[in-house]
Amino acid sequence: MPQPERQPRPVVDMLLIGANGEQLSEYIEHEVKLWEYVKGGSANMDVRMIIPQELLRSFPTGCILVMRRSPVRAGLDYCLEFLTPGTAKWTAARAAAAEPPPGRKRSYGWL
């Protein structure tokens, strides 16, 4: 069953933050494909998005995504920060992501 893609596509900044807190790469004002898995027997309010391959390949092992609606700069729907292990932001995000989904090693949570 096809899942609904959000229209219009959300406009996001995608930032990879390094171990020293520096910004390693960015995709500014990127239109992201975003789906919500809400139809059918396997509906579970899962959100899926497509991340540019170049950015995805640069992620270190253990990277954490923090997705914010606020505060963001004017014209954006979200800011996506991909945090490298070892940063203060990564430590805070990891502490908040304390709930593993059933049968999975990944964790999730809200900051």
DSSP file (Angstrom, degrees, kcal/mol; ACC not computed):
  #  RESIDUE AA STRUCTURE BP1 BP2  ACC     N-H-->O    O-->H-N    N-H-->O    O-->H-N    TCO  KAPPA ALPHA  PHI   PSI    X-CA   Y-CA   Z-CA
    1    1 A M              0   0    0      0, 0.0    38,-0.1     0, 0.0     2,-0.1   0.000 360.0 360.0 360.0 125.4    0.0    0.0    0.0
    2    2 A P        -     0   0    0      0, 0.0     0, 0.0     0, 0.0     0, 0.0  -0.364 360.0-138.2 -64.1 139.0    1.6    3.4   -1.0
    3    3 A Q        -     0   0    0     -2,-0.1     2,-0.3     1,-0.1    34,-0.1  -0.714  25.8 -98.5 -97.9 149.4    2.4    5.6    1.9
    4    4 A P        -     0   0    0      0, 0.0    32,-1.7     0, 0.0     2,-0.4  -0.485  28.6-147.7 -73.6 129.7    1.7    9.4    1.8
    5    5 A E  B     -A   35   0A   0     -2,-0.3    30,-0.2    30,-0.2     2,-0.2  -0.794  30.6-107.5 -89.4 136.9    4.6   11.6    1.0
    6    6 A R        -     0   0    0     28,-3.0    28,-0.3    -2,-0.4    -1,-0.0  -0.464  41.3-128.2 -67.2 129.6    4.3   15.0    2.8
    7    7 A Q  S    S+     0   0    0     -2,-0.2     2,-0.2     2,-0.1    26,-0.0  -0.997  90.0  33.5-128.6 133.3    3.4   17.7    0.3
    8    8 A P  S    S-     0   0    0      0, 0.0    -1,-0.1     0, 0.0     3,-0.1   0.629 105.2-114.5 -69.2 160.8    4.8   20.2   -0.1
    9    9 A R        -     0   0    0     -2,-0.2    24,-0.1     1,-0.1    -2,-0.1  -0.393  35.0-106.4 -62.8 136.0    8.2   18.7    0.7
   10   10 A P        -     0   0    0      0, 0.0    22,-2.5     0, 0.0     2,-0.5  -0.353  25.9-132.5 -63.8 143.2    9.6   20.1    3.9
   11   11 A V  E     +C   31   0B   0     20,-0.2    66,-3.4    64,-0.1    67,-1.3  -0.876  37.4 171.2 -98.1 125.8   12.6   22.4    3.5
   12   12 A V  E     -Cd  30  78B   0     18,-2.9    18,-3.1    -2,-0.5     2,-0.5  -0.906  36.8-133.2-134.1 156.1   15.4   21.5    5.9
   13   13 A D  E     - d   0  79B   0     65,-1.2    67,-3.4    -2,-0.3     2,-0.5  -0.957  24.2-159.4-101.2 132.2   19.0   22.3    6.7
   14   14 A M  E     -Cd  27  80B   0     13,-2.8    13,-2.4    -2,-0.5     2,-0.4  -0.971  13.8-178.9-114.2 122.4   21.1   19.1    7.1
   15   15 A L  E     -Cd  26  81B   0     65,-2.9    67,-3.3    -2,-0.5     2,-0.6  -0.976  21.7-151.5-126.6 131.3   24.3   19.6    9.1
   16   16 A L  E     -Cd  25  82B   0      9,-2.5     8,-3.2    -2,-0.4     9,-1.0  -0.914  19.2-157.5 -98.9 119.7   27.0   17.1   10.0
   17   17 A I  E     -Cd  23  83B   0     65,-2.9    67,-1.7    -2,-0.6     6,-0.2  -0.864  10.0-139.5-103.3 126.4   28.6   18.1   13.3
   18   18 A G    >   -     0   0    0      4,-3.7     3,-2.1    -2,-0.5    66,-0.2  -0.126  31.3 -91.8 -80.2 175.8   32.1   16.8   14.0
   19   19 A A  T 3  S+     0   0    0      1,-0.3    69,-0.1     2,-0.1    -1,-0.1   0.744 126.8  49.7 -62.0 -26.1   33.7   15.6   17.3
   20   20 A N  T 3  S-     0   0    0      2,-0.1    -1,-0.3    67,-0.1     3,-0.1   0.305 123.7-101.8 -94.7   8.5   34.9   19.1   18.1
   21   21 A G  S <  S+     0   0    0     -3,-2.1     2,-0.2     1,-0.3    -2,-0.1   0.453  79.0 137.6  86.8   0.7   31.5   20.7   17.5
   22   22 A E        -     0   0    0     -5,-0.1    -4,-3.7     1,-0.1     2,-0.7  -0.483  62.3-110.6 -80.8 152.1   32.6   22.0   14.1
   23   23 A Q  E     -C   17   0B   0     -6,-0.2    -6,-0.2     1,-0.2     3,-0.1  -0.737  34.0-178.9 -83.0 116.3   30.2   21.8   11.1
   24   24 A L  E     -     0   0B   0     -8,-3.2     2,-0.3    -2,-0.7    -1,-0.2   0.843  63.9  -7.1 -87.7 -37.3   31.8   19.2    8.7
   25   25 A S  E     -C   16   0B   0     -9,-1.0    -9,-2.5     2,-0.0     2,-0.3  -0.982  62.8-163.6-154.9 162.3   29.2   19.4    5.9
   26   26 A E  E     -C   15   0B   0     -2,-0.3     2,-0.4   -11,-0.2   -11,-0.2  -0.998  19.3-160.7-150.8 149.2   25.9   21.0    5.1
   27   27 A Y  E >   -C   14   0B   0    -13,-2.4   -13,-2.8    -2,-0.3     3,-0.5  -0.949  29.8-157.5-126.3 107.5   22.9   20.8    2.8
   28   28 A I  E 3   -     0   0B   0     -2,-0.4   -15,-0.2     1,-0.2    -2,-0.0  -0.719  66.4  -4.9 -96.6 136.0   21.1   24.1    3.2
   29   29 A E  E 3  S+     0   0B   0     -2,-0.4     2,-0.4     1,-0.2    -1,-0.2   0.896  86.1 172.9  50.4  49.2   17.4   24.6    2.3
   30   30 A H  E <   -C   12   0B   0    -18,-3.1   -18,-2.9    -3,-0.5     2,-0.7  -0.711  33.4-132.2 -87.4 132.8   17.2   21.1    1.0
   31   31 A E  E     -C   11   0B   0     -2,-0.4     2,-0.4   -20,-0.2   -20,-0.2  -0.791  30.2-156.4 -84.4 115.5   13.7   19.8    0.0
   32   32 A V        -     0   0    0    -22,-2.5     2,-0.5    -2,-0.7    19,-0.1  -0.764  15.5-127.7-100.6 137.1   13.5   16.4    1.7
   33   33 A K        -     0   0    0     -2,-0.4    17,-1.5    17,-0.4     2,-0.4  -0.718  37.0-179.0 -77.6 126.2   11.3   13.5    0.7
   34   34 A L  E     - B   0  49A   0     -2,-0.5   -28,-3.0   -28,-0.3     2,-0.3  -0.995   9.9-174.2-136.7 127.3    9.4   12.5    3.8
   35   35 A W  E     -AB   5  48A   0     13,-2.9    13,-2.4    -2,-0.4     2,-0.5  -0.914  14.9-149.5-120.6 147.8    6.8    9.7    4.3
   36   36 A E  E     - B   0  47A   0    -32,-1.7     2,-1.6    -2,-0.3    11,-0.2  -0.980  15.2-141.7-113.5 123.5    4.6    8.7    7.2
   37   37 A Y  E     + B   0  46A   0      9,-3.1     7,-2.0    -2,-0.5     8,-1.5  -0.644  55.8 129.2 -86.0  87.2    3.9    5.0    7.4
   38   38 A V        +     0   0    0     -2,-1.6     2,-0.3     5,-0.2    -1,-0.2   0.371  43.9  83.6-123.4   0.3    0.3    5.3    8.5
   39   39 A K  S    S+     0   0    0     -3,-0.2     3,-0.3   -38,-0.1     5,-0.1  -0.826  77.1   9.2-111.1 148.3   -1.7    3.1    6.1
   40   40 A G  S >  S-     0   0    0     -2,-0.3     3,-1.5     1,-0.2   -37,-0.0  -0.139 101.7 -47.7  87.0-179.0   -2.4   -0.6    6.2
   41   41 A G  T 3  S+     0   0    0      1,-0.3    -1,-0.2     3,-0.0    -2,-0.0   0.717 133.4  50.7 -66.8 -23.4   -1.7   -3.4    8.6
   42   42 A S  T 3  S+     0   0    0     -3,-0.3    -1,-0.3     2,-0.0    -2,-0.1   0.219  76.0 139.4-100.6  15.9    1.9   -2.4    9.3
   43   43 A A    <   +     0   0    0     -3,-1.5    -5,-0.2    -5,-0.1    -3,-0.1  -0.373  10.9 153.5 -60.5 132.1    1.1    1.3   10.0
   44   44 A N        -     0   0    0     -7,-2.0    -6,-0.2     2,-0.1    -1,-0.1   0.205  64.6-101.7-149.2  18.6    3.1    2.4   13.0
   45   45 A M        +     0   0    0     -8,-1.5     2,-0.2     1,-0.2    -7,-0.2   0.772  65.6 162.8  60.7  26.8    3.6    6.2   12.6
   46   46 A D  E     -B   37   0A   0     -9,-0.8    -9,-3.1   -10,-0.0     2,-0.5  -0.537  28.2-147.9 -73.1 141.2    7.1    5.6   11.3
   47   47 A V  E     -B   36   0A   0    -11,-0.2     2,-0.4    -2,-0.2   -11,-0.2  -0.956  15.4-174.0-113.6 131.3    8.7    8.5    9.5
   48   48 A R  E     +B   35   0A   0    -13,-2.4   -13,-2.9    -2,-0.5     2,-0.3  -0.952   4.1 177.0-124.3 145.1   11.1    7.9    6.6
   49   49 A M  E     -B   34   0A   0     -2,-0.4     2,-0.5   -15,-0.2   -15,-0.2  -0.972  29.6-118.2-142.9 158.4   13.2   10.4    4.6
   50   50 A I        -     0   0    0    -17,-1.5   -17,-0.4    -2,-0.3    -2,-0.0  -0.872  26.3-163.8 -99.2 126.1   15.7   10.3    1.9
   51   51 A I        -     0   0    0     -2,-0.5     5,-0.1   -19,-0.1   -19,-0.0  -0.905  34.3 -97.8-107.8 135.3   19.1   11.7    2.8
   52   52 A P    >>  -     0   0    0      0, 0.0     4,-2.6     0, 0.0     3,-0.5  -0.257  29.9-128.7 -53.9 134.7   21.6   12.7    0.0
   53   53 A Q  H 3> S+     0   0    0      1,-0.2     4,-2.8     2,-0.2     5,-0.2   0.854 105.8  58.0 -55.1 -41.3   24.1    9.9   -0.5
   54   54 A E  H 3> S+     0   0    0      1,-0.2     4,-0.6     2,-0.2    -1,-0.2   0.909 112.3  40.6 -58.5 -43.0   27.1   12.2   -0.3
   55   55 A L  H X4 S+     0   0    0     -3,-0.5     3,-1.0     2,-0.2     4,-0.4   0.928 113.5  53.7 -69.7 -45.6   26.1   13.2    3.2
   56   56 A L  H >< S+     0   0    0     -4,-2.6     3,-1.3     1,-0.3    -2,-0.2   0.882 105.3  53.9 -57.5 -41.7   25.0    9.7    4.2
   57   57 A R  H 3< S+     0   0    0     -4,-2.8    -1,-0.3     1,-0.2    -2,-0.2   0.737 103.4  58.1 -66.2 -22.3   28.4    8.3    3.3
   58   58 A S  T << S+     0   0    0     -3,-1.0    -1,-0.2    -4,-0.6    -2,-0.2   0.510  78.5 114.9 -88.1  -3.6   30.2   10.8    5.5
   59   59 A F    <   -     0   0    0     -3,-1.3     2,-0.1    -4,-0.4     3,-0.1  -0.475  62.2-135.2 -69.0 130.9   28.4    9.7    8.7
   60   60 A P    >   -     0   0    0      0, 0.0     3,-1.6     0, 0.0     2,-0.1  -0.451  36.7 -83.4 -76.7 159.5   30.6    8.2   11.3
   61   61 A T  T 3  S+     0   0    0      1,-0.2     0, 0.0    -2,-0.1     0, 0.0  -0.405 118.2  25.3 -59.6 134.5   29.6    5.0   13.1
   62   62 A G  T 3  S+     0   0    0      1,-0.2    -1,-0.2    -2,-0.1    21,-0.1   0.557  83.5 161.3  86.9   8.3   27.3    5.9   16.0
   63   63 A C    <   -     0   0    0     -3,-1.6     2,-0.4    21,-0.1    -1,-0.2  -0.324  25.8-149.2 -62.3 142.7   26.1    9.2   14.5
   64   64 A I  E     -E   83   0B   0     19,-1.9    19,-3.4     2,-0.0     2,-0.5  -0.951   3.4-139.4-119.0 136.7   22.8   10.5   16.1
   65   65 A L  E     -E   82   0B   0     -2,-0.4     2,-0.5    17,-0.2    17,-0.2  -0.824  13.6-170.9 -94.1 128.7   20.1   12.5   14.3
   66   66 A V  E     -E   81   0B   0     15,-2.8    15,-2.9    -2,-0.5     2,-0.5  -0.989   7.0-167.2-116.3 120.3   18.5   15.4   16.1
   67   67 A M  E     -E   80   0B   0     -2,-0.5     2,-0.4    13,-0.2    13,-0.2  -0.937   8.4-174.9-113.2 119.3   15.5   16.8   14.2
   68   68 A R  E     -E   79   0B   0     11,-2.7    11,-2.2    -2,-0.5    -2,-0.0  -0.899  28.1-175.7-118.7 143.0   14.2   20.1   15.4
   69   69 A R  S    S+     0   0    0      1,-0.4     3,-0.3    -2,-0.4    -1,-0.1   0.634  72.0  70.6 -96.5 -25.3   11.2   22.2   14.3
   70   70 A S  S    S+     0   0    0      1,-0.3    -1,-0.4     9,-0.1     2,-0.1  -0.989  90.9  24.2-151.1 137.9   12.1   25.1   16.7
   71   71 A P  S    S+     0   0    0      0, 0.0    -1,-0.3     0, 0.0     2,-0.3   0.538  84.3 139.5 -81.7 139.9   14.2   27.1   16.8
   72   72 A V        -     0   0    0     -3,-0.3     3,-0.1     4,-0.1     7,-0.1  -0.943  54.1 -96.4-134.9 159.1   15.0   27.1   13.1
   73   73 A R    >   -     0   0    0     -2,-0.3     3,-1.6     1,-0.1     5,-0.0  -0.340  57.6 -74.0 -75.5 161.3   15.7   30.0   10.8
   74   74 A A  T 3  S+     0   0    0      1,-0.2    -1,-0.1    -2,-0.0     3,-0.1  -0.194 117.9  27.7 -55.2 138.6   13.0   31.6    8.7
   75   75 A G  T 3  S+     0   0    0      1,-0.3     2,-0.3    -3,-0.1    -1,-0.2   0.333  97.7 108.5  92.2  -6.0   11.9   29.6    5.6
   76   76 A L    <   -     0   0    0     -3,-1.6    -1,-0.3     1,-0.1   -64,-0.2  -0.754  49.7-165.5-104.1 150.9   12.7   26.2    7.2
   77   77 A D  S    S-     0   0    0    -66,-3.4     2,-0.3     1,-0.3   -65,-0.2   0.760  78.4  -0.5 -93.9 -36.1   10.4   23.4    8.4
   78   78 A Y  E     -d   12   0B   0    -67,-1.3   -65,-1.2     2,-0.0     2,-0.4  -0.969  54.8-139.8-147.7 159.2   13.2   21.5   10.3
   79   79 A C  E     -dE  13  68B   0    -11,-2.2   -11,-2.7    -2,-0.3     2,-0.6  -0.999  20.5-160.5-119.3 125.6   16.9   21.6   11.1
   80   80 A L  E     -dE  14  67B   0    -67,-3.4   -65,-2.9    -2,-0.4     2,-0.5  -0.930   7.0-172.5-109.2 116.0   18.5   18.1   11.0
   81   81 A E  E     -dE  15  66B   0    -15,-2.9   -15,-2.8    -2,-0.6     2,-0.7  -0.940  10.8-157.5-108.8 126.2   21.8   17.8   12.9
   82   82 A F  E     -dE  16  65B   0    -67,-3.3   -65,-2.9    -2,-0.5     2,-0.4  -0.918  20.2-151.5-102.0 113.4   23.8   14.6   12.5
   83   83 A L  E     -dE  17  64B   0    -19,-3.4   -19,-1.9    -2,-0.7   -65,-0.1  -0.736   4.9-137.8 -99.8 130.6   26.0   14.4   15.6
   84   84 A T    >   -     0   0    0    -67,-1.7     3,-1.3    -2,-0.4     6,-0.3  -0.617  36.5 -97.4 -80.3 138.5   29.4   12.7   15.7
   85   85 A P  T 3  S+     0   0    0      0, 0.0    -1,-0.1     0, 0.0     3,-0.1  -0.250 106.5  43.3 -54.4 141.9   30.1   10.6   18.9
   86   86 A G  T 3  S+     0   0    0      1,-0.4     2,-0.2    -3,-0.1   -68,-0.1   0.228  84.3 113.9 106.6 -12.5   32.2   12.5   21.4
   87   87 A T  S <> S-     0   0    0     -3,-1.3     4,-2.2     1,-0.1    -1,-0.4  -0.532  74.5-121.3 -88.2 158.9   30.4   15.9   21.3
   88   88 A A  H  > S+     0   0    0      1,-0.2     4,-2.1     2,-0.2     5,-0.2   0.894 116.5  52.4 -63.0 -39.2   28.4   17.3   24.2
   89   89 A K  H  > S+     0   0    0      1,-0.2     4,-2.6     2,-0.2    -1,-0.2   0.897 108.2  51.0 -63.6 -39.7   25.4   17.5   21.9
   90   90 A W  H  > S+     0   0    0     -6,-0.3     4,-2.9     2,-0.2     5,-0.2   0.925 109.0  51.0 -62.6 -44.1   25.8   13.8   21.1
   91   91 A T  H  X S+     0   0    0     -4,-2.2     4,-2.0     1,-0.2    -2,-0.2   0.906 112.4  46.1 -60.8 -43.0   26.1   12.9   24.8
   92   92 A A  H  X S+     0   0    0     -4,-2.1     4,-1.7     2,-0.2    -1,-0.2   0.914 114.1  47.9 -66.2 -42.9   22.8   14.8   25.5
   93   93 A A  H  X S+     0   0    0     -4,-2.6     4,-1.5     1,-0.2    -2,-0.2   0.901 111.1  50.8 -65.6 -40.5   21.0   13.2   22.5
   94   94 A R  H  < S+     0   0    0     -4,-2.9    -1,-0.2     1,-0.2    -2,-0.2   0.887 108.6  51.8 -64.7 -38.9   22.2    9.7   23.5
   95   95 A A  H  < S+     0   0    0     -4,-2.0    -1,-0.2     1,-0.2    -2,-0.2   0.865 111.2  47.7 -64.8 -35.8   21.0   10.2   27.0
   96   96 A A  H  < S+     0   0    0     -4,-1.7     2,-1.6     1,-0.2    14,-0.4   0.759  98.7  71.6 -75.8 -24.7   17.5   11.3   25.7
   97   97 A A     <  +     0   0    0     -4,-1.5    12,-0.3    12,-0.2    -1,-0.2  -0.501  59.8 132.4 -90.8  67.6   17.4    8.3   23.3
   98   98 A A        +     0   0    0     -2,-1.6    -1,-0.2    -3,-0.1    11,-0.1   0.358  41.6  86.3-103.2   4.2   16.8    5.7   26.0
   99   99 A E  B     -F  108   0C   0      9,-1.7     9,-1.2    -3,-0.2    -1,-0.1  -0.873  60.4-159.1-113.5 103.3   13.9    3.7   24.5
  100  100 A P        -     0   0    0      0, 0.0     7,-0.2     0, 0.0     3,-0.1  -0.617  24.2-118.7 -77.7 135.1   14.8    0.9   22.2
  101  101 A P    >   -     0   0    0      0, 0.0     3,-2.0     0, 0.0     5,-0.0  -0.339  51.6 -73.6 -63.0 155.4   12.0   -0.2   19.8
  102  102 A P  T 3  S+     0   0    0      0, 0.0     3,-0.1     0, 0.0     0, 0.0  -0.272 117.4   0.9 -55.3 128.1   11.0   -3.9   20.3
  103  103 A G  T 3  S+     0   0    0      1,-0.2     2,-0.3    -3,-0.1     0, 0.0   0.605 110.4 110.4  73.3  12.2   13.6   -6.2   18.9
  104  104 A R    <   -     0   0    0     -3,-2.0    -1,-0.2     2,-0.1     0, 0.0  -0.872  60.8-149.6-121.9 152.9   15.9   -3.4   17.8
  105  105 A K  S    S+     0   0    0     -2,-0.3    -1,-0.1    -3,-0.1    -2,-0.0   0.697  74.8  91.7 -88.7 -22.8   19.3   -2.2   19.0
  106  106 A R        -     0   0    0      1,-0.0     2,-0.3    -6,-0.0    -2,-0.1  -0.331  63.7-151.6 -71.0 155.5   18.6    1.4   18.0
  107  107 A S        -     0   0    0     -7,-0.2     2,-0.3    -2,-0.0    -9,-0.1  -0.834   9.5-167.8-122.3 163.6   17.2    3.8   20.5
  108  108 A Y  B     +F   99   0C   0     -9,-1.2    -9,-1.7    -2,-0.3     2,-0.3  -0.932  15.7 143.6-143.5 166.8   15.0    6.9   20.1
  109  109 A G        -     0   0    0     -2,-0.3     2,-0.4   -12,-0.3   -12,-0.2  -0.969  40.9 -95.1 175.5 179.3   13.8    9.7   22.2
  110  110 A W              0   0    0    -14,-0.4   -44,-0.0    -2,-0.3    -2,-0.0  -0.941 360.0 360.0-119.8 138.2   13.0   13.4   22.3
  111  111 A L              0   0    0     -2,-0.4    -1,-0.1   -14,-0.0   -43,-0.0   0.400 360.0 360.0 -94.3 360.0   15.2   16.3   23.4
